[in-house]
Amino acid sequence: MPGPRFRISEWLLITFFAYIVLITPYFRDRPNLQLHPVVILICTYALVALFAYGDGKQIAPAISYVRDWLPLGLTLIAFREMELFMPKRFDYHLEQIWARWDYQLLVNWHLRSVIESLGSIVPFYLELCYFFVYGVGGYCLLVLYFKEKRNCVDYFFTIYLTGTLLAYALFPYFPSQPPRLVFPTLATPHSHTWMRNLNLAILSAATIHVGVFPSAHVSSVFSAAWAMFLVLPKQKIYGWGLVFYGTCVALATIYGRYHYTADVLAGLGISLVAGALALALRIRGIVTGTASPVTRC
């Protein structure tokens, strides 16, 4: 009797959680790890297998739709799992280097002044962009539904998760804290809007504190852009729209002192890996329809 058939994106998530289990023994100085990664891996595999089995047996049509959204929930778990790699202390040697680059960009090269030249309009807009980054995956999924491209959901998540999970995978190696905490008076925004206060409140209550390098905000948005270019090749407005939005998110993270410039550049670089994968799929014709019907999107 054949087992449940997993989607590519589901295998990516399982592989990520397995990777975390494998690297755990090399981080003996992280007191929170213990056996948690093993438990998370087992539970993730069991959950994915359960949905795959139910979808394959067509027990309930709704299972297939819930399965479409499952990667978003598991990505959140992957993000939260990174908090297990919290070190006993931070030495801030990386942050001190990165902060000097930020000061050069924001103050000496006047990026902060340019952003604030119209008062609070641009700062508010950038904070709004930062807020909505949490919904990018869901937004793209709804677009695919609307465009009757639900059969492309797995390919979208394959690219999106590649860029997002690669960023998470590097967090344990670069324990660091954001500039707003380490350097609270260095090149801080002069404009304080209620949108910024909301973002700070969300970060205080819900974010992890193990690392900021590379920026998963940036890598995930740009990876979503490359994914939309792949699955909607004739409607590039969605891909280009996300490229523009990702640029705004990158500016927001630097200006708002949520990330260092180094984080943003690294996040962009990681997204290019996802972009290369999307290009490879396009060249092979897997998504455009020249591959076999089994893999056609």
C-alpha positions as CSV (number, residue, x, y, z in Angstrom):
1,M,0.0,0.0,0.0
2,P,1.6,3.3,-1.1
3,G,2.1,6.0,1.5
4,P,0.7,9.5,1.4
5,R,2.1,11.7,-1.5
6,F,3.7,14.8,-0.2
7,R,4.0,18.0,-2.1
8,I,7.4,19.5,-2.9
9,S,6.8,22.4,-0.5
10,E,5.9,20.0,2.3
11,W,9.2,18.1,1.7
12,L,11.0,21.4,1.9
13,L,9.5,22.0,5.4
14,I,10.3,18.5,6.6
15,T,13.8,18.8,5.3
16,F,14.2,22.1,7.2
17,F,13.0,20.7,10.5
18,A,15.3,17.6,10.0
19,Y,18.2,20.0,9.3
20,I,17.5,21.7,12.6
21,V,17.7,18.3,14.4
22,L,21.0,17.6,12.7
23,I,22.7,20.8,13.7
24,T,21.4,20.9,17.3
25,P,24.4,18.8,18.7
26,Y,26.8,21.5,17.4
27,F,25.2,24.2,19.5
28,R,25.7,22.9,23.0
29,D,26.0,26.5,24.3
30,R,22.3,27.1,23.5
31,P,20.5,26.1,26.7
32,N,17.0,26.0,25.3
33,L,17.5,23.4,22.6
34,Q,17.2,20.0,24.4
35,L,14.9,17.6,22.5
36,H,12.5,20.2,21.2
37,P,13.7,20.1,17.5
38,V,13.1,16.3,17.5
39,V,9.6,16.7,18.8
40,I,8.8,19.4,16.3
41,L,10.1,17.3,13.4
42,I,8.0,14.3,14.4
43,C,4.9,16.3,14.9
44,T,5.4,18.1,11.6
45,Y,5.9,14.9,9.6
46,A,2.8,13.4,11.3
47,L,0.7,16.4,10.5
48,V,1.8,16.7,6.9
49,A,1.3,12.9,6.4
50,L,-2.2,13.1,8.0
51,F,-3.3,15.9,5.5
52,A,-1.6,14.1,2.6
53,Y,-3.4,10.9,3.4
54,G,-6.8,12.6,3.8
55,D,-6.3,14.6,0.6
56,G,-5.3,11.4,-1.3
57,K,-8.4,9.5,-0.1
58,Q,-10.6,12.5,-0.8
59,I,-12.2,12.1,2.7
60,A,-13.3,15.7,2.6
61,P,-12.7,18.2,-0.2
62,A,-11.9,20.9,2.3
63,I,-8.8,19.0,3.4
64,S,-7.1,19.9,0.1
65,Y,-7.8,23.6,0.6
66,V,-6.6,23.5,4.2
67,R,-3.4,21.8,2.9
68,D,-2.8,24.7,0.6
69,W,-2.5,27.0,3.7
70,L,-0.6,24.5,5.8
71,P,2.9,25.7,4.7
72,L,2.1,29.2,6.1
73,G,1.4,27.8,9.6
74,L,4.4,25.5,9.5
75,T,6.6,28.4,8.4
76,L,5.5,30.3,11.5
77,I,6.5,27.3,13.6
78,A,9.9,27.2,11.9
79,F,10.3,30.9,12.7
80,R,9.4,30.4,16.3
81,E,11.7,27.4,16.6
82,M,14.7,29.6,15.9
83,E,14.2,31.1,19.4
84,L,15.5,27.8,20.8
85,F,19.0,28.9,19.5
86,M,19.0,31.8,21.9
87,P,22.6,32.1,23.2
88,K,23.4,32.7,26.9
89,R,24.8,36.1,25.9
90,F,25.5,38.3,22.9
91,D,29.0,39.8,22.3
92,Y,27.8,42.4,19.7
93,H,31.0,42.3,17.6
94,L,29.0,41.9,14.4
95,E,26.5,44.5,15.3
96,Q,29.2,47.1,15.9
97,I,30.5,46.6,12.4
98,W,27.1,46.7,10.8
99,A,26.1,49.8,12.8
100,R,28.9,51.8,11.3
101,W,27.7,50.9,7.8
102,D,24.2,52.0,8.8
103,Y,25.4,55.3,10.1
104,Q,27.2,56.0,6.8
105,L,24.1,55.2,4.8
106,L,21.5,56.9,7.0
107,V,23.4,60.0,8.2
108,N,26.5,60.6,6.2
109,W,24.7,59.7,2.9
110,H,21.5,61.4,4.1
111,L,19.0,58.5,3.5
112,R,17.2,59.3,6.7
113,S,16.8,63.0,5.7
114,V,15.5,62.0,2.2
115,I,12.9,59.7,3.7
116,E,11.8,62.4,6.2
117,S,11.9,65.3,3.7
118,L,8.1,65.2,3.3
119,G,7.4,64.9,7.0
120,S,5.7,61.8,8.2
121,I,4.2,60.7,4.9
122,V,7.0,58.4,3.7
123,P,7.9,57.1,7.2
124,F,4.3,56.1,7.8
125,Y,4.2,54.4,4.4
126,L,7.3,52.4,5.1
127,E,6.0,51.3,8.5
128,L,2.8,50.2,6.8
129,C,4.9,48.2,4.3
130,Y,6.7,46.6,7.2
131,F,3.5,45.7,8.9
132,F,1.9,44.0,5.8
133,V,5.0,41.8,5.2
134,Y,3.4,39.2,7.4
135,G,0.6,38.7,5.0
136,V,2.6,38.3,1.7
137,G,2.3,34.6,1.5
138,G,-1.5,34.6,2.1
139,Y,-1.9,37.4,-0.4
140,C,-0.1,35.5,-3.1
141,L,-2.2,32.4,-2.4
142,L,-5.4,34.4,-2.8
143,V,-4.2,35.8,-6.1
144,L,-3.6,32.3,-7.4
145,Y,-7.1,31.3,-6.3
146,F,-8.5,34.4,-8.0
147,K,-6.5,33.7,-11.2
148,E,-7.7,30.1,-11.2
149,K,-4.1,28.9,-10.7
150,R,-4.6,26.8,-7.7
151,N,-2.6,24.0,-9.3
152,C,0.4,26.3,-9.1
153,V,0.2,26.7,-5.3
154,D,2.9,24.0,-4.6
155,Y,5.3,25.7,-7.0
156,F,4.7,29.1,-5.5
157,F,5.5,27.7,-2.0
158,T,8.5,25.8,-3.3
159,I,10.1,29.1,-4.3
160,Y,8.7,31.2,-1.4
161,L,9.9,28.7,1.2
162,T,13.3,28.3,-0.4
163,G,14.1,31.9,0.2
164,T,12.4,32.1,3.6
165,L,13.7,28.9,5.2
166,L,17.3,29.5,3.9
167,A,17.2,32.7,5.9
168,Y,16.0,31.0,9.0
169,A,18.6,28.3,8.6
170,L,21.4,30.8,9.0
171,F,20.0,32.4,12.2
172,P,21.8,30.0,14.6
173,Y,25.2,30.9,13.1
174,F,24.8,34.7,13.5
175,P,23.4,35.4,16.9
176,S,22.6,39.1,16.9
177,Q,20.1,41.7,18.0
178,P,18.5,44.5,16.1
179,P,19.9,48.0,16.0
180,R,16.8,49.5,17.7
181,L,17.8,47.5,20.9
182,V,21.6,47.5,20.7
183,F,22.0,51.1,19.5
184,P,18.8,52.9,20.5
185,T,20.1,56.4,19.8
186,L,22.1,55.7,16.6
187,A,20.5,57.1,13.5
188,T,17.0,56.6,14.9
189,P,14.0,57.9,13.0
190,H,12.9,61.4,13.8
191,S,9.4,60.7,12.7
192,H,7.3,58.6,15.2
193,T,3.9,57.6,13.8
194,W,1.2,55.4,15.4
195,M,2.1,52.8,12.7
196,R,5.6,52.6,14.0
197,N,4.3,52.2,17.6
198,L,2.1,49.3,16.4
199,N,5.0,47.6,14.7
200,L,7.2,48.0,17.8
201,A,4.4,46.5,20.0
202,I,4.0,43.5,17.7
203,L,7.8,42.9,17.7
204,S,7.9,43.2,21.5
205,A,5.2,40.6,21.9
206,A,5.7,38.2,19.1
207,T,9.1,38.2,17.4
208,I,12.1,36.0,18.2
209,H,15.3,37.5,19.7
210,V,18.0,35.1,18.5
211,G,19.2,36.9,15.4
212,V,18.5,39.4,12.6
213,F,21.0,38.3,10.0
214,P,19.9,37.7,7.3
215,S,16.6,39.5,7.0
216,A,13.9,37.0,6.4
217,H,11.5,39.9,5.8
218,V,13.5,40.8,2.7
219,S,14.3,37.3,1.6
220,S,10.6,36.2,1.8
221,V,9.1,39.1,0.0
222,F,11.6,39.0,-2.9
223,S,11.2,35.2,-3.0
224,A,7.5,35.7,-3.3
225,A,8.1,38.0,-6.2
226,W,10.3,35.4,-8.1
227,A,7.6,32.8,-7.4
228,M,4.9,35.0,-8.9
229,F,7.0,35.6,-12.0
230,L,7.2,31.8,-12.3
231,V,3.5,30.9,-11.8
232,L,2.0,33.9,-13.5
233,P,4.5,34.5,-16.4
234,K,1.9,36.4,-18.5
235,Q,0.8,38.7,-15.7
236,K,4.1,40.1,-14.5
237,I,2.4,43.0,-12.7
238,Y,2.2,40.8,-9.7
239,G,5.9,39.9,-9.7
240,W,7.0,43.5,-10.4
241,G,4.6,44.8,-7.8
242,L,6.2,42.5,-5.2
243,V,9.7,43.6,-6.3
244,F,8.7,47.3,-5.7
245,Y,7.1,46.3,-2.4
246,G,10.1,44.3,-1.3
247,T,12.3,47.4,-2.0
248,C,10.0,49.4,0.3
249,V,10.2,46.7,3.0
250,A,14.0,46.8,2.7
251,L,14.1,50.5,3.2
252,A,11.6,50.3,6.0
253,T,13.8,47.8,7.9
254,I,16.9,49.9,7.7
255,Y,15.2,53.3,8.3
256,G,13.1,51.9,11.2
257,R,16.2,50.2,12.7
258,Y,14.6,46.8,12.6
259,H,17.5,45.5,10.6
260,Y,21.0,46.4,9.6
261,T,21.9,47.1,6.0
262,A,24.0,44.0,6.1
263,D,20.9,42.0,7.0
264,V,19.0,43.4,4.1
265,L,21.7,42.7,1.5
266,A,22.1,39.1,2.8
267,G,18.3,38.6,2.6
268,L,18.3,39.9,-0.9
269,G,21.1,37.6,-1.8
270,I,19.3,34.5,-0.3
271,S,16.2,35.4,-2.3
272,L,18.3,35.1,-5.5
273,V,18.9,31.4,-4.7
274,A,15.1,31.1,-4.8
275,G,15.1,33.1,-8.0
276,A,17.6,30.8,-9.6
277,L,15.4,27.8,-8.7
278,A,12.4,29.5,-10.2
279,L,14.4,30.2,-13.4
280,A,15.5,26.5,-13.5
281,L,11.9,25.4,-13.3
282,R,11.0,27.8,-16.0
283,I,13.8,26.6,-18.3
284,R,12.8,23.0,-17.7
285,G,9.2,23.8,-18.7
286,I,7.8,22.4,-15.5
287,V,5.5,25.3,-14.8
288,T,4.9,26.7,-18.3
289,G,3.3,23.5,-19.5
290,T,5.9,21.7,-21.6
291,A,6.7,19.1,-19.0
292,S,4.7,16.0,-18.4
293,P,1.0,16.4,-17.2
294,V,2.0,15.1,-13.8
295,T,4.2,18.1,-13.1
296,R,2.4,20.7,-15.2
297,C,1.3,23.9,-13.5
